[in-house]
Amino acid sequence: MDTAAYDRGHIPGAVGWNWTTQLNDQLTRNILSREQMQRLLGESGISRGTTVVLYGDNSNWFAAYAFWQMRIYGHRRLAIMNGGREKWIAEGRPFSTETPVVDRRVYRASAADTSIRATRDYVMDLATTQNNIALVDVRSRDEFDGAFLAPPGLPQEGSQRGGHIPGAANVTWSLAINEVDGAFKSVEELREIYEREGIGAGREIVTYCRIGERSAHTWFVLTEILGYPKVRNYDGSWTEYGSIIGASIEK
């Protein structure tokens, strides 16, 4: 989340990605196109056979967001460093301020896999039909209830109204991690958290937050740790849905 953190120190040899400028299309509010993803990965020295370990601050919010986008374009050899930057620092592991020199590659991405992404129209249909698809709002309770439009400390902007999508369950993203070190909870603990709210592997699930990074974190938990087969991330999230004319909301 802190785009200056890489310059202050990073794992030796790590390449830095700025989520605001490199993980978003700068002309449209959108994820990277196939061509943009190919350029980013190729310039980072990544080929289709490279194992990529992603990490970041804030318990890996944007590491999960990058993971999700790379999955969309077919990169399979992916991991998230459990606990992220904070755990690495807490354990006294080495840091560097040197920017590594990497050999550029030619990267050929797959066509986009849209089965793991939810669009505005897809979510609006869910909000009106209430079919057997679970909507999971991973924001804080205050955001879910409409008291705030953003997490504490972040700009209160991005949508016209506060509240949540009708029918959504509120399962805050942070329930999936340990408070002490930010690492993921055990599989048994995670399964209990979501099944308690009726979020089981037998349903299709759509996660959302404010701009899509916290919901990517929960998407990662459900997909990569619990192995749920049908999970979509709605990256438009509340910034988009809370400003749609005619869209129903709940508080």
Helices and strands as residue ranges (DSSP letters): H 5-8, H 19-22, H 34-43, E 52-54, G 58-60, H 61-72, E 78-80, H 84-90, G 114-116, H 120-129, E 133-137, H 141-145, E 169-170, G 173-176, H 187-195, E 204-208, H 213-220, I 221-225, E 231-233, H 237-241
